[in-house]
Each structure stands twice: as C-alpha cells, then as structure tokens.
Amino acid sequence: MDQLHEECGVFGIYSPQKESLASYGYAGLSALQHRGQEAAGIAVNEDRVIRYHKDIGLVNEVFTPPVLDALGEGTICVGHVRYSTSGSNTALNAQPMVVKHVKGQLALCHNGNLTNSYALRNKLELQGCIFQTTSDTEVISYIITRNRLKTSSIEEAVEQSMYELEGSYSLVLMSPTKLIACRDPLGLRPLCYGETPDHKLVFASETCALDAIGASLIRDVKPGEILVVDEGGVRSILTHTGLKTPKLCVFEYIYFARSDSVIEGVQVHEARRLAGKFLAQDSPVDADVVIGVPDSGLDAALGYGEASGIPYDLGLIKNKYIGRTFIAPMQSQREALVHLKLNPVPSVLKDKKVVVIDDSIVRGTTSERIIRLIREAGAKEVHMRISSPKFLHPCYYGTDVDSEENLIATHHSEEEIASIIGADSLAFLSVERAKNLCPGRDPESFCCACFDGNYPTALPEMTGKMAL
C-alpha cells in the first residue's frame, strides 16, 4: 500500500411518502464512491420490513437496475460504501449491517474505527455473542441491540451505547419506524444533513451526496449529537455534545473529501488551495510551471501557483476508467501501468523546471514513478511539494495508516526521501499550517495524530487492520 485509501461513506434518507428510495441511495453512494471502493450496500424499509442488498464492488457494479428494482419502495433508506480499515474485505463485512431482534430490525452503516473494539468484542463473546464478521460495525450493532432490549426506544439505545463506544464513528441507522444519525463526541469523522425540495430528510458523510440528489444542506451533525427522524419530524439529543474539544480529522480537507464538498462550513477546495499557498510561502523554488497530481493535488497546485506567481498548468492527465480490479501479474507490467493511470503532457513539461504537488507520501514508490514520468517527458528539474505533513504515526480512527514500519518519513529525512524518489527538492506542509487550513476555526480542534502523535483518545489494546 503506497497510497492512502479512503475510509467509508454513509447515507440515509427519510421520505414522507412511500417511493423508490433505492435510486436516491444509488445516487448518494455514487457521489461518495471516493470514500470506499471495496463494497457497497443499500437497505430499504417498507412498512417495517427491511430489504437489502450488499456486495463487493463499486456502486454501479453492485447495483444493477434489476437489483435496485428488487429493493422496492419504502419510506426510509440507508446506504454505505466501504474501504476496510478494520476487518477483511469480504461480502460478509459489507454494510449495512442488518440485525433482527425481538423488538424489530436494525440496519446500521458506520464510518470510522472504534479504538475499544477488541475489548468490546471480547466482552461480548464471553457473554455468548457469536460474531459473523470481523468488522467493528458488528460490535456496534450488538451494543445497540443489547441496549434496545433494555430501553423504550431506539434513540435511547443509541444514546446509552455511546457511553460504551470509544474512537471515531459517524453512524446512520434505521429501525422499523425511524432514521437516526449520530456522531462521536470528538467529531472525528464528518456527517451532515439536508432536505430535498419535497421534504425528504437526508444524512450523508459529505455534502456532495446531498447535491447529487438535489438536497440543500441544513447543517453538520454536531460532535456527540443524535438526530432522530420519524413521522413527527426531526429531534436532537445532545447528551453527549460539548463534553470534549472537537477533533475533526484534518486529512478530510487534505485528501479524503471531494473538492466540491463543504465540511463544517469550509469548502474543501478552498482549504486545499490554501495548503498550496502555504507551501509556496514556506518552501519556494525557482521554477517554470506548477502541476498537480490528480485529483486531490490539483487544488493545492492551483494555490501554489497563485501564491508563487509560477504558471499553473495540467502536466499529468489521469485515466478515470482504469478498472478497480485490474491487477497486472508481474512487476514489469505493474510498472507499465503507471502510464495507464497517469500520463504526462510533454508540451507542458519539456525543458521546464517543474513543481509537482501531491497530497501525501506513504512509502514513496508512487512518488518515484510520477517523478520518473515527468523526467521522461523532458523536464529539466522536478521539485516535489506535499500538501500534508509527514506521516509518522499510525491512525486508529479510520484512515488506512496502521503501521510505522512502511512509512518512509519515519526512517528518512526530507533530503534522503528526495534522493530516493528522484526529486531535485522536497518539502512537506508543516503540522502548524495544516491546523490552519480553515481560517476562523480553532487550530486545536483538528486531529493530526498521524502527523504529530497527539492522539485524542486512549490507544487500542490491539492494533493493525486485522486486530479484530
């Protein structure tokens, strides 16, 4: 793994009248496809009966027209796209997680990662629970179901469950009659809600999913807040809000989210452009052209060009139609595939001193290949600038950084990395600059643990993607 993978995306919609909501789920999940490309699932509630379909694959692979038609009509729908930050990538681990219990059914979608998942799972197993998956979402479903059997409502069960859950979680779930969304007290992962012109209420990981179905943003779900939607409207439960300083993952702005999304009042595109401006101010270089690595490096490259006065241009073109499952069997073939995914524009690069902006460096092998492509196109010099700080520590909150041993920045200086990847110079965004990508927001209200090691929660007993 040389490039970071997205986490997961959640979506939920409540309609005042029965209709084919799976199509809304399909549109919303397609907009969130960048957050998870391993599996997808949709569940629809019709008159207290939940029908669902989920499988490994992209949204358009999992949901063909006949599959969507088979989900029928309903008044509530939830959906999920997945990248496995905890648990293996199997169809069994795909979400929504659907549970049947004596008080009805529950369909649960989760974005994040519990830091106490191992301890909770072990406790539940000793009480007789049998797990079918390796996902921490099943742990959450057991906790909520157990509390539902002891409480008078599903929202009370969620409220009680939040006392037991630690780490990051943005949840969207449906019961036989309600759609519920909640966010962990630190607000580590984003979650917003909006409304369509015909008064459907919608929850999603990002506003781009609201845009995809014609919904307008109302606001972000507050850290620790539970929102309940039923035939009586929307209710907010604030028991867990305001107890801790928010710690939204700063990498949402740098890489995870789509540029057209707005997270907690800040346009992602503007935050990335500001990152590029910071890089130009802190790490200037004499060059002829600034280019970005598609897609998340493009906004920062634009900002670098604006602040430096160096012309910005498209020097690398991304082929968006390379199949997710296309894997070449031999190393020599894998090397050649770089040209299929990214291709340089010689007229932009030939005989030029080039600044190339990318969002991150993990192992460095992808950066080395990109720089080689640029040099083969005739560039005289290649100066790499990274719009995130150095990855030095594992993440336990849903980002696929679970080991320090393969992080190049933990073992080498900037000068050494530049030599390894073949760059004439290299610089990273500072942690302090990363904390200031959203003007007006408290810099300490971001989680930057993968960069500075300051974790906002206790660390898990077991670490690694397969700790469960």
N, C-alpha and C positions, 0 to 999 in steps of 0.2 A: 504494500500500500504506500504509494508515493504522494497521492493527492488525498486531501481530506474528503470524506463522504458527508453528505447532508444527513440530517437526523431523521425526523419523521414529520409528517403533516397531518393535522386533524381538521375535520369539517363536520358541521352539523346544521340542520335546517328544520324549522318548525313551521308548518303551514296551517292556516285557519280552516282550510278545507282539504279534503282528500284529493290527491292528484299524483301524477307520476314523478315522485321526488328523486328517483334514482338518476334522472337526467341532470338534475341540479348537482347531485353528488358527483357525477361524472365530470361535469364542467369545473366544479370546485377543486376536485382532486387533480384534474389535468393542469390547473393553474399552480398547484402545489407540487407538481411532479419533481421539481428540482430538489425537494426536501427528502425524497425517498424513491429509489428506483428499483427496489428489490421485490416489493409486493404491494398489493392494493386490495382494498375491500370496501364494500358498501352494505349497510343493513337498513331495511325499511320497516317501519311499524305501521301496520294496518289493523285497526280495531283490536289492539293489544297483542297481535300476533306479529312476531318479528321474522322476516325473511332476510337472508343474507347470502352473499357470495364473496369469496376472497381467494386469492391465489398468488403465486409468484409471477412477477412480470410487471411491465408498465401498465398504466391505466388503460390504454387502448388495446393492450393485449389481453388483459383480464376481463374487460367488459365489452363484449361484442353486442350488437343490437339485440339478438335473441336473449342474451343474459340479462340485459337491462330490462327488457320487456317482462321477463320472468319474475323480476322483483316486484312488479305490480305497482299499485297505487298505495298511498299512505299519507299520514299527517306528520310523521317525524322520520328523518333520515340522518344517519351518521356515516362518515367515511374516513378512510385512513390510507396514507401512502407510507411505506416503511423502508428504512435502512436499519439494519440490525446492529445497534450499538450495544445491546445486551441480548444474548441468545443467538442461536444459529439462524441462518436464512433457510427456513423450510416453510412449506404451505401451512403447517400446523401453527407456526408462530405468527402468521399473518393476522392482521386485525381488520375489523372489530373483533374483540373477544366477546363471544356471546355465551351467557350463563343462564341456565334455567334453575329456579329455586321455588320454594313453596309459596312465595308471595308474587311470583311472576317471572319475567325475563329481564335481563340486563344486557345491553350491548355497549362495550367500552372501547374508546380509542385514546391512545396515550402518546404524548410526545415528551421525551425526557428520559431520565435514568434515576432510579432510586439508589441512594447510597447505602441504605439498610436493607436492600432486597434479600441478600443472603441470610441475614439474621431473621427477617420475617418469614422467609420460606422455610427455614429450618424449624422455626417455632410452629408453623402451620403443619408441617409434615409430622412433627411429634404429636400433634393433636389429631392426626388421622387424615389430613388432607392429602389427596393424590393429585399430582400435577401432570398435565398432559403436554406441556410445552416447557421451553427453557427461557421464556420471556418474563421480565418483571411485571408486564401488564397482567399476567395471570395472578401474580401475587396481589396486585391492587384489586383485581376482581374478587378474589377470595376475601380480602379485608372488608371491602364494601358490602359484599353479600352477607358476611357474618354479622356485620353491624345492622344491615337491613332487617335481619330476623329479630333484632332486639329493639328496633326503633319504629316509630309510627309513620315514617316517610322516607323516600329515597334520598331527599336532600339532607335529612338529619343523619342518615347513614354515611353520606359523603362527608358531612361536617365532622362526625366522630372519627371517621377513617383518617382524616387529615392530621389528627393528633399522633397517628402511628407512622405516617409516611414521611420519609426524610429524603432530601435530594431535590431533583427537578422533575416537575410534572405539570403539563397542561393537558387536562382531561376533557373530553366531550363524551357524554354517555346518554343513553336513553333508557327509560323504564317503560312500562306499558302505557303511561299517560304523559310523561314529562321528558323534556330535553334539558340537560344540565351541563354546565361548563364550569370548570374551576381551574385555578392556577396556584402553584405552590407559593407559600408566603414570601419567598425571595423573588418571585417573578423571573426565574432564570430563563424560562422559555416563553416566547410571545404567544398571545392569544387575544383576539379581538372579536367584536360582534357588531352586526349591522342589520339593516332592514331593507327589503325589496319594496318597490312601489306598491305592490299588492299585499304588503304587511306580513310577508314571511320573515321570521327572525333567523339570523344566520350567525354561527360561530366559525372561526377559521384561524389557523396559525398565522396567516398573513392577509393583508387587505387585498392583495392581487386576486385571491379566491372570491372575495366579495365582488370585486369588479367583474369577474368572469360570469357572474350570474345577475349582474345589474343591481346589486345591493349597494347601499350607501353606508359608510362607516358611521357608527354611533360613537363608540369609544373602545379603548382597550379594556379587557378584563383586568381588574386591579390585582396585584400580588396578594394571594390569600383569599380572594373573593370567590364565592359560589353564586352563579346566576342560574335561576330556575325558570323555565318557560313551560307554561301549560295553558289551558283554555282561559285562564284568568289573567294572562299577561306575563310580565317579567317581574321576578322578585330577586333581591340581592341579599345574600347572607354574608356578613362582614366579621364574623367571629375571629377569623384568622388574619385579618388585614391590619396593617400598621404596627405589627409586632416586631418587625425586623427592617433593617435598611434594605431596600430593593437591590438586587444584584443581577440585572439582566445581562445575559451573555453578550459581550461586546462583539463577538465574532458573527453575530446575526447581521450587524451592519457591514462588516468587512467582507463576508463571504456567503453565509447561509441564505439570507433572504434575497428575494428578487429585487432588482433595482427600482421597480415601479411600486413596491410596497411602502407603506408608511407604518413605522413601528413606534409606538408611544410618542406620536406627534412629529416624528422626524422622517423625512423622505430618505430612503436607503441610498438612492443615487447621490443626494447631496452629501451624506456622510462619507461616501466613498470618494467623491470628488475632493472633499476637504482633506481626506487622508493623502491624496496625491499632492495637494498644495503643501501640506506639512512636510512631505518627503522632499519637495522641491526646495523648501526653505532650509531644511536641516541637512540635506545631502545633495547639494547642487553638483552639476557636472557640465563640462563644455561638450555640447552635442548638437547634432543637426536635426534630429527628429525624435519624437516620443511616441512609442507604440504601447498597446496593452495586450496582455494575453487574454483572449476571450474566455468566459464572458465577464467575470467579476473584476478583471484587471482593467477593463476599458474605462470605467468611470474614474478610477484613480489616475489613469494615464491622462485623461482629459484635464483633471485638476492639476497634474504636474505640468502639463503644457501651458495652462493658463497662468500659473504662478511663475514659471521659469521664463516664459517668452519663447520657448523652443516649440516649433510647429508640431502639432499632434496629427497623426495620420494612422490609417489602418495598415499595419505591416504584417499582420497574421490573420488569416481567414480560417474560421472554424467550420468544419463539415458537421452540421447538426443531425445528419441522417446515418451516422455510423451506429449499427445495432449494438444495444447494450450487452448482448451475449456473444458478440463476435470476439473470439479469442484465438490468436494465432498459436499453433503448437510449438513453434521453435523460436528461440531468442532472436535469430536473424530476421524472422518475419515480424516479430513484435517491434523491432527497431524500425522496420519499414512502415509500420502502421502509424508512426508519428506523422508521416506525410498525409495520411488519410484523414487524420483528425485535425491537424493544423498544417496550413501551407503558407509559406511566406510570399510576400508581394515584392519581387525584385526591384521594381521601379521605385519603391519607397525606401528600400534598404541599401541598394548598391552604392558603394563608395561613401557611405554615410557613417557618422558616429551616432550610434543608436542608444537611447534609453528605453529599456523594456520594463514595464510594470506588471508584476504578478501579485496575487493576493497572499501567497504563502509559500514556504519551502518546508517540506517534511523530510524526505530522505535526500532530495537533491537530484535524483536521476531524471525526473521530468524537466527540471530547470536546465540540466546539462544538455538534453536533447533539443530543447527550444533554442538555446543559445547556438548550438551547432547548426540548426536550420537557418538561423539568422545570418550566421557567418557564411554558410554555403550560398546564401542569396547575395553575397557580396559586401556585407557590412565591414567597415574598417575597424570599428570598435563596438563593443557591446557592454553597456553598463546596466546592471540589473538593480531595480529598486522594488522592495517588497512592502505592500500596503498593510502589513500586520507586523507585530513584534515577533521575535524569535519564539518558536515553540520549544519550551524547555521542560515542561511537566505534563503528566497525563491529565486528561479531563475525565471526571466522573459524573458529568451532568448531561450526557447525550451526544457529545462530539466524539468522533472516532479517533481519539488520541489516547490509547490505553497503555503505552509503554514508552519509556525514555530511551531504550537501547537503540532504536532506529531513527531517532530524531537527530538530524545532522548537526543542529545548532548546540546540542548538549555536549558535543565532542570536539567541535572546531570553532575557531574564531571566524569573524567575517572575512578576513583576508584568506584564510585557509579554505573556506567554503567557496569564495570567488575563484580560487585556483582550481578547486575540484570540479566546479561546474563550467569552467572556461570563460568566466566573465572578466572584463578588464577592471571592474569595480563592483561592489555590492554594498547595499545599505538596507536596513530594516526600519520600519516605523517604531518609534520608541513607545514604551508602555504608557508613559505620561501623555503622549499625543493621542494614543488610542482611546484613553479615557476622556478625551476632549473632542471626540468626533461629533458630539451632539451639543452644540452651544446652548447654554442655559440649563443643562442638566448637571446635577451633582456628579463630578468625576468619580466619586467613590461609590456610586450606585450601579457600577458595572462589575461583573465578574470577569477578571483577567487571570484566573488561576493557572491556565495552561501557559501563560506567559511569565507570571511573577511568582507562582506557587502559593499565593494567598487564597486558600480555599475558604468559602463562606460556610461550610458545614464540616462536621466530623467526617473523616475519610472512611470508606467502606472496609469491612473486615476482609473481604475477598476482592481482589482487583482483576482486571482483564475482561475482555469481551465475553468469555465463556465462564465467568466466575459462578454463574448460576448452575 
